């Protein structure tokens, strides 16, 4: 059975759309931090520059003439970095924790914590820590990093 040209074009477009969707999903799973930055790109109040050195003035502060002392003008010093979240002292139950508590785990940001909560609401309780692998952005390395900080209740 032969398909008309118009139907072949529609089928090709559908197949291409499916492949692009799968490629995007795989990219998001492989690079969760970059995907989260892209998701929150237009939501940030003061976005961090992609290239901080490009925002610096072209001329560096220094002596105006060789041999003269350097100027004591204002310098562009970066603001102090936010302290890293402190992991919980006792294991955190992923079946009972909210997004704010999950975001305290090392390597788990607010976006991933929210996805963990949404996955728990969608599928039900997690049977084991390995079930976290169903969450987009939770790879084997990240799961290994948080394994000692989590527990699963019965």
Secondary structure, DSSP 8 states (H G I E B T S, - for coil): ----HHHHHHHHHHHHHHHHHHHHHHHHHH-HHHHHHHHTTTT-SS---S-HHHHS-SS-S--SSTTS--------------------SS-EETTT--HHHHTTSTT--HHHHHHHHHHHHHH-S-SSGGGGGGSTT--HHHHHHHGGGEE---
